[in-house]
Amino acid sequence: MASFLATSQIHIFSMSKHFRPWKIDQEQLLPPSVQDYVPKDHLSRFVVALVRESLDLSAIAASYRSGLGQPPFDPWLMTALLLHSYASGLYSSRRIAKACIERADFMMIVASDPPDFRTISDFRKRHLQALAGLFVQVLKLAETAGLVKLGHVALDGTKVKANASKHKAMSYARMKKREAELKAEVDRWLAAAEAADAEEDKAFGKDKRGDEMPAWIADKQKRLAKIREAKAVLEAEAKAAAEAEAKRRHEAEEKRKTEGRKKGGKTPKPPSGEPEAKAQRNFTDPDSRVLLTKDGYIQGYNAQAAVDGTAQIIVAHELTQSMSDQGQLIPLINGIEKNLGRKPKEGSADAGYCSEANLEALASRGIGAYIATGRAKHPDGEKRGTGGPFTQAMREKLRRAGYRSRYRLRKQIVEPVFGQIKQARGFRQFLLRGFEKVKAEWAMICTAHNLTKLAKAA
């Protein structure tokens, strides 16, 4: 009875309520254009217009010369597809190819003729440096649109995972130990095989010697070769670093003698040409490094960006393998001048960039510096009187300004940019391997960020 009443109520409700018709099977009189399903103000339309009308892709187009074989996809189409993908938070060639048959904005770009994932991947690999070079073109368009003033530029770095696991790395001390272990295992097997030739003839037959190398030995020899190669690289790096340090000390000593200054302190030990026991090298991406982040250690790179305060446009970018940001301040400032032909009026950065040499370099260039000398909560931290004259002057400058200091702009300019890249667009790991390729990939990420800012202002 209750079931009957419930059914009746539903029937009465459906009879009294009218719904919009569901025309799922209705055919259209005229074939629709895929552009009809993409809003006029959508990012994909802006990217297509920008690529077709404003970007110079001659470096990419010029590489296609042969008339043999199937015609390749239009380079303007492929460039627009990659730029829109990066701006939309899609980086994997497989995910991009899937979007080309599922998402209207991607279908519009490829004009319903989707490339497969291998074509997308090969295009990116082949033209990686040219695609990275689009950063400057997009940056100058942003400057023309009034989004870049270079009044205040904030600098910062963020650690990004490499396409490699930290568990695939090995320390120099472990390399030496494992090299000896593997060599001993291989030697033992070869010696045993040679001594047991007669018995193995009976076991394996006369057509085989009996000393053929089994798969597990071949694998161990491959591992041994990899370890020896990585060990040799670490040793070469350590030797080069020791020679550079010895040269630096010699030049400093000659300068001291020329200036007639007395030698102070203890004489440091001569640099060792052997790597430290804890020095590591990764077998998957040897150029990546183990870096400390707030969430622990990662195998990755230190991605750097200089961001203009007007509209959070990235005006310069760098990539380093170093844990420290200190050596990246001047390269970023040089990058701004190279990209835009002028210097910023002011620059801010956290304590990781603070050094006497950096502060002196900014002062010599006439750039107003706001660089923390202590932790973020206390940018004018550390004891007064410590550090060189430029460091002490900066500490006093930040202390006098207090909460009104221009340093406060740093957090609201550059940190949201990394949040937009990592959180909003989901970029948390590089896809490519090798320093030069990863550097170009970071340039594409920065270009995509600037594209989204430019689209909003258009």
C-alpha positions in Angstrom: 0.0 0.0 0.0 2.8 2.4 1.0 4.6 1.6 -2.3 1.5 2.3 -4.3 1.0 5.7 -2.6 4.7 6.7 -3.2 4.3 5.7 -6.9 1.2 7.7 -7.2 2.8 10.8 -5.6 5.7 10.6 -8.1 3.3 10.2 -11.0 1.2 13.2 -9.8 4.3 15.3 -9.4 5.6 14.5 -12.8 2.3 15.2 -14.4 2.1 18.7 -12.7 5.8 19.7 -13.4 7.1 20.4 -16.9 10.8 19.9 -17.7 12.9 21.3 -20.5 13.0 18.8 -23.4 16.0 16.5 -23.5 16.9 16.6 -27.3 19.8 14.1 -27.1 18.8 12.3 -30.3 17.8 15.3 -32.3 20.0 16.0 -35.4 20.9 19.5 -36.4 19.9 20.8 -39.8 23.3 22.5 -40.5 26.6 21.0 -39.2 27.8 23.1 -36.2 31.3 24.6 -35.9 33.3 23.5 -32.9 33.9 27.2 -32.2 30.2 27.6 -31.4 30.8 25.6 -28.2 33.6 27.8 -26.9 32.7 31.1 -25.2 33.9 34.3 -26.9 36.1 35.3 -23.9 37.7 31.9 -23.4 41.4 31.6 -22.9 41.8 29.3 -25.8 40.5 31.9 -28.2 43.0 34.4 -26.9 45.9 32.0 -27.3 44.9 31.1 -30.9 44.6 34.8 -31.8 48.0 35.6 -30.1 49.8 32.7 -31.8 48.4 33.5 -35.3 48.7 37.3 -35.1 51.5 38.3 -32.7 54.1 35.5 -32.2 57.0 35.0 -34.5 57.4 31.2 -35.1 59.9 31.4 -38.0 62.5 29.5 -35.9 60.0 26.6 -35.7 58.6 26.8 -39.2 62.1 27.0 -40.8 63.0 23.6 -39.6 60.5 21.9 -41.9 62.2 21.7 -45.3 61.7 18.3 -46.8 58.6 17.7 -48.9 58.7 13.9 -48.4 56.3 11.9 -46.3 53.0 12.9 -44.8 52.5 16.6 -44.2 53.1 17.5 -40.5 50.7 19.3 -38.3 50.7 23.1 -38.7 53.4 24.5 -36.2 51.1 27.4 -35.3 48.4 24.9 -34.3 50.9 22.8 -32.3 52.3 25.9 -30.6 48.8 27.2 -29.7 47.9 23.7 -28.4 51.0 23.5 -26.1 50.7 27.1 -24.8 47.0 26.6 -24.0 47.7 23.2 -22.4 50.3 24.7 -20.1 48.1 27.7 -19.2 45.3 25.2 -18.4 47.4 23.0 -16.2 47.9 20.1 -18.6 51.5 19.1 -19.2 51.5 15.3 -20.1 51.3 14.7 -23.9 48.8 11.9 -23.2 46.5 14.1 -21.2 46.8 16.8 -23.9 45.9 14.3 -26.6 42.9 13.1 -24.5 41.7 16.7 -24.0 41.8 17.1 -27.8 38.9 14.6 -28.2 37.0 15.5 -25.0 37.2 19.2 -24.4 35.6 21.8 -26.7 38.4 24.4 -26.2 41.1 21.9 -27.2 38.9 20.5 -30.1 38.5 24.1 -31.3 42.3 24.6 -31.4 43.0 21.4 -33.3 39.9 22.0 -35.6 38.6 18.5 -34.8 41.8 16.9 -36.2 43.6 15.8 -33.0 47.3 14.9 -33.0 48.2 11.8 -31.1 50.3 12.0 -27.9 53.5 10.9 -29.7 53.2 13.8 -32.2 52.7 16.2 -29.3 55.6 14.8 -27.4 57.9 14.8 -30.5 57.0 18.4 -31.4 57.8 19.6 -27.9 61.1 17.8 -27.8 62.1 18.9 -31.3 61.3 22.6 -30.8 61.9 22.9 -27.0 64.4 25.7 -27.2 62.3 27.7 -29.7 59.2 27.3 -27.5 61.3 28.5 -24.5 62.3 31.5 -26.5 58.6 32.6 -26.8 58.9 33.8 -23.2 60.5 37.1 -24.3 58.0 37.7 -27.0 55.0 37.2 -24.6 56.8 39.4 -22.0 57.2 42.3 -24.5 53.5 42.0 -25.4 52.7 42.3 -21.7 54.9 45.3 -21.5 53.2 46.9 -24.5 49.8 46.2 -22.8 51.0 48.2 -19.8 51.3 45.2 -17.4 55.1 45.7 -16.8 56.4 48.9 -15.2 59.6 47.7 -13.4 58.8 49.9 -10.5 59.2 47.1 -8.0 60.3 43.6 -8.8 60.3 40.8 -6.3 62.6 37.8 -6.5 62.1 34.3 -5.1 62.8 30.6 -5.8 60.8 27.4 -5.4 61.9 23.8 -5.3 60.3 21.6 -7.9 60.6 17.9 -8.1 62.6 16.4 -11.0 61.4 13.5 -13.1 63.5 11.2 -10.9 63.2 9.6 -7.5 65.5 10.5 -4.7 65.8 6.7 -4.0 67.5 6.3 -7.3 70.5 8.4 -6.0 73.6 7.0 -4.4 76.3 8.6 -2.3 80.0 8.6 -3.2 80.8 6.4 -0.2 78.1 3.9 -1.1 79.3 3.9 -4.8 82.8 2.9 -3.6 81.4 0.1 -1.4 78.9 -1.2 -4.0 81.5 -1.0 -6.8 83.8 -3.3 -4.8 80.9 -5.7 -4.0 79.6 -6.0 -7.6 83.2 -6.4 -8.9 83.8 -9.2 -6.4 80.5 -11.0 -7.4 81.3 -10.8 -11.1 84.9 -11.9 -10.6 83.8 -14.9 -8.4 81.4 -16.1 -11.1 83.8 -15.8 -13.9 86.5 -17.6 -12.0 84.1 -20.4 -11.1 82.9 -20.7 -14.7 86.5 -21.0 -16.0 87.4 -23.6 -13.4 84.3 -25.8 -14.2 84.5 -26.0 -18.0 84.6 -29.8 -18.1 81.5 -30.2 -15.9 79.6 -27.6 -17.7 80.3 -29.3 -21.1 78.3 -32.2 -19.7 75.6 -30.0 -18.3 75.1 -27.6 -21.2 76.3 -29.7 -24.2 79.3 -29.5 -26.5 77.8 -26.7 -28.7 78.1 -24.3 -25.7 81.3 -23.4 -23.8 79.5 -23.3 -20.5 80.9 -19.9 -19.6 78.2 -17.8 -21.3 77.2 -14.9 -19.1 73.8 -15.3 -17.5 71.3 -12.4 -17.5 71.9 -11.6 -13.8 75.6 -11.2 -14.3 75.0 -8.9 -17.3 72.6 -6.9 -15.2 75.2 -6.6 -12.4 77.8 -5.5 -15.0 75.5 -2.8 -16.3 75.0 -1.6 -12.7 78.7 -1.7 -12.1 79.3 0.4 -15.3 76.7 2.9 -14.2 78.1 3.2 -10.8 81.7 3.7 -12.2 80.4 6.3 -14.6 78.6 8.2 -11.8 81.6 7.9 -9.5 83.9 9.2 -12.2 81.7 12.3 -12.7 81.6 13.0 -9.0 85.4 12.7 -8.9 85.8 15.0 -11.9 83.5 17.6 -10.3 85.3 17.4 -7.0 88.7 17.8 -8.8 87.5 20.8 -10.8 86.0 22.4 -7.6 89.3 21.9 -5.8 91.3 23.5 -8.6 88.9 26.5 -8.7 89.2 26.9 -4.9 93.0 26.7 -5.0 93.1 29.3 -7.8 90.8 31.6 -5.8 92.9 31.3 -2.7 96.1 32.0 -4.6 94.6 35.1 -6.2 93.3 36.3 -2.8 96.8 35.7 -1.3 98.5 37.6 -4.1 96.0 40.5 -3.7 96.7 40.6 0.0 100.4 40.8 -0.6 100.0 43.5 -3.1 97.9 45.6 -0.8 100.3 44.9 2.1 97.7 43.5 4.4 98.5 41.2 7.2 97.4 37.6 7.1 94.7 36.9 9.7 93.3 33.7 11.1 94.5 30.1 10.6 95.6 28.9 7.2 92.8 26.7 5.8 93.4 23.2 4.7 94.1 22.8 1.0 91.0 21.7 -0.9 90.6 17.9 -1.4 90.3 16.6 -4.9 88.1 13.7 -3.7 84.3 14.0 -3.4 82.8 14.1 0.0 81.4 10.8 1.2 77.8 12.2 1.2 78.0 13.7 -2.3 75.2 12.1 -4.3 74.4 11.5 -8.0 71.0 10.4 -9.3 70.9 7.6 -12.0 67.6 8.7 -13.5 68.3 12.4 -13.9 72.0 13.0 -13.0 71.6 16.8 -13.2 69.0 16.9 -10.5 70.0 17.4 -6.8 68.6 16.4 -3.4 67.1 19.7 -2.1 65.5 20.5 1.3 62.0 21.9 1.3 59.5 22.7 4.1 58.0 19.2 3.4 61.3 17.4 3.5 63.9 16.4 1.0 63.1 16.1 -2.7 65.1 15.2 -5.8 64.6 18.3 -7.9 65.7 21.7 -9.1 65.5 25.2 -7.7 63.3 27.3 -10.0 63.8 31.1 -9.9 61.5 34.0 -11.0 61.6 37.8 -10.9 58.0 39.2 -10.8 56.9 42.7 -11.6 54.6 44.3 -9.1 52.1 45.8 -11.5 50.3 42.7 -12.6 52.4 39.8 -11.3 54.1 39.3 -14.7 57.3 37.2 -14.6 60.0 39.4 -16.1 63.0 37.0 -15.8 63.5 33.3 -14.9 66.4 31.1 -14.0 67.0 27.5 -12.9 69.7 26.2 -10.6 70.8 22.9 -9.1 71.9 24.7 -5.9 70.0 24.7 -2.7 70.9 28.3 -2.1 69.3 31.3 -3.8 72.2 33.6 -3.1 73.9 33.2 -6.5 70.7 33.8 -8.5 70.0 37.5 -7.6 72.4 39.1 -10.1 71.5 36.6 -13.0 67.9 37.5 -12.5 68.6 41.2 -12.6 70.7 40.7 -15.7 67.9 38.7 -17.2 65.5 41.6 -16.7 67.8 44.0 -18.5 68.4 41.5 -21.3 64.7 40.8 -21.8 63.4 44.4 -21.5 66.4 46.6 -22.1 66.1 48.4 -18.7 66.6 47.9 -15.0 64.0 47.8 -12.3 63.8 50.8 -9.9 63.4 48.6 -6.8 64.0 45.0 -6.0 63.0 42.9 -3.0 64.0 39.4 -1.9 64.1 37.2 1.2 67.1 36.5 3.3 68.3 33.7 1.0 69.5 36.3 -1.4 71.3 38.5 1.1 75.1 38.8 0.8 77.5 41.7 0.9 78.4 41.2 -2.8 74.7 41.2 -3.9 73.9 44.3 -2.0 76.9 46.1 -3.3 76.1 45.1 -6.9 72.5 46.4 -6.6 73.8 49.7 -5.1 76.3 50.1 -7.9 73.5 49.7 -10.5 71.3 52.3 -8.7 68.6 49.8 -7.9 66.8 50.3 -4.6 67.2 47.1 -2.6 64.9 45.7 0.0 66.5 42.4 1.0 65.9 40.7 4.4 68.9 40.1 6.6 67.1 37.7 8.8 64.1 35.4 8.9 60.8 36.4 7.2 59.1 37.4 10.4 62.0 39.7 11.3 63.6 40.9 8.0 65.9 43.2 9.9 67.0 40.3 12.2 70.5 39.2 13.2 72.6 41.1 15.7 73.4 44.7 14.9 76.9 45.2 13.8 77.3 41.8 12.1 78.0 41.6 8.5 79.7 44.1 6.1 78.8 47.7 5.7 76.1 47.1 3.0 74.5 44.4 5.2 74.4 46.6 8.2 73.0 49.5 6.2 70.2 47.3 4.8 69.4 46.0 8.3 69.1 49.6 9.5 67.0 50.6 6.5 64.5 47.8 7.1 64.4 48.5 10.9 63.7 52.2 10.4 60.9 51.6 7.9 59.2 49.0 10.1 55.8 47.8 8.8 55.8 50.5 6.1 58.9 49.0 4.5 58.8 48.3 0.8 60.0 44.8 1.7 56.4 43.9 2.6 55.6 44.0 -1.2 57.7 40.9 -1.8 55.3 38.4 -0.2 52.2 39.8 -2.1 54.0 40.0 -5.5 56.1 36.8 -6.0 54.7 34.2 -3.6 51.1 34.2 -5.2 52.8 33.5 -8.6 54.3 30.3 -7.3 50.9 29.4 -5.7 49.2 30.0 -9.1 51.7 27.8 -10.9 51.9 25.0 -8.4 48.4 25.0 -6.8 46.0 26.5 -9.4 47.7 24.9 -12.5 49.0 21.9 -10.7 52.7 22.1 -11.8 54.6 20.2 -9.1 57.1 18.1 -11.1 59.1 18.6 -14.3 58.4 16.1 -17.1 61.8 16.4 -18.8 65.2 15.3 -17.7 68.6 17.0 -17.9 69.4 20.6 -16.8 69.0 22.3 -20.2 65.7 20.6 -21.0 64.3 21.3 -17.6 65.4 25.0 -17.9 63.5 25.2 -21.2 60.5 23.6 -19.6 60.5 26.1 -16.7 60.6 28.9 -19.4 57.4 27.4 -20.9 55.8 27.4 -17.5 56.6 31.1 -17.0 55.4 31.9 -20.5 52.1 30.2 -19.8 51.7 32.1 -16.5 52.2 35.4 -18.4 49.7 34.4 -21.0 47.0 33.9 -18.4 47.8 37.4 -17.0 47.8 38.9 -20.5 44.4 37.2 -21.3 42.7 38.7 -18.3 43.9 42.2 -19.2 42.9 41.9 -22.8 
